[in-house]
Amino acid sequence: MKFSKMIAAALMFGSLALGSLPAMADTCIPSHPRVNEVNSRFENQYARIQNGSLSPWEQRRLHGEYDHLKVEEQSMRRADRGHLTRADQIALNRQLNARSNQIYRLKHH
């Protein structure tokens, strides 16, 4: 009886700890190809913001948008056990495309 309660407690604790994995999935567990593609675009845009002729104000604003999109991506992944659906990928890519154009315009005008 005592042993089964210990197992139940361990399983409950384990499930609580695993519940936070999708939020950390970028570094902790192997990712799905859609997640890899979107995260690669996030990294590329982050580097473009850092390595450019943008004012500090523009960098802060773009980083704020970056943070907002990253939270949205993590929320989508939590809903699907750490993966992105095709629809999620399309929605994120649309937003990343708009953001990429915005970075380009700010750097070249």
N, C-alpha and C positions, 0 to 999 in steps of 0.2 A: 504494500500500500504506500509506504513512504517513498519507495523507488519510483512508482508511477507519478507521484506528485512532483518529484524532482525532474522527471523527464518532461512533464507538462510545463513546468516553470521554465526549463531550458528551451523548449520549443517556442513558448510565448516570447521569451527574451530574444531568441534568434529571429523570430518573425518581425519583432519590433526593429531590431538592428538591420535586417535586410530591407525593411520598408524604406530606408533612406538611401539605398544603393542607386536607384535611377538618378538621383540628384548628383551623385558623385560618379556616374558611369563614365564620364569623359576620361577618367584616369584609373578607375578601379577594375572594370570588367571589359572584356572584349566588346567592341561596338558593332552594330549592324552597318552594312555598307551605306545606307541612307544617312545614318548618324555621322559616319566618317566624312561623307561628302559635304554635309552642312557644316560640320565643325572645321573642315579644311577651309571653307569659305570664310567662316568667322575669323580664323587665324590670319588669313590673307588680308582681310579688311582691317583687322587690328594693326597689322604691320604697316599697311598703307596709311593709316591715320598717324602712326608714330613717326614714319619716315617721310615726312612731307613738309611742305611750306605752309602749313595751316597755323592759324593763330591759336594761342592757348584756349581762347573762348570756343573756337570751332572744334578743337580737339575734345574739350570737355563735353560739348553738346553731342558730338558723334559717339563718344564713349558712353554717354547716358543712353543713347539709342541702342548701342551695342549691348549694354547691360539689360535693357528692356527686352530685346530680342532673345538674349540668352535665357532669361527667365521664362519667356514664352516657350522656347524649345524644351527646357527642362520640364515644364508643365505638360507639354505634349508627350514627352517621353515617359513621365510618371504614369500617364493614362494608359500607356501601352507597354508596360513592363520593361522600360529602358530602350524601346525602339521607337522609330518614327514611322507612321503610316505614309503611304504614297501621297495622300492628300496633305498631310503635315509637311512633308518635304516640299511639295509644290508651293504651299502657302509661305513657308520660310524662304524659299528661293525667290519668290516674288518680292518679298520685303528686302532680301539681301541684294537683289538686282537694283531696286530703287535706291538703296543705300550706297551701292557701288557707284551708281551714276551721280549721286550727290557728292561723294568724295571726289570723283573726277572733276565735277564742275567747280568745287571749292578750290581744288589744287591748280586748276588751269585757267581761272578767270580772275 
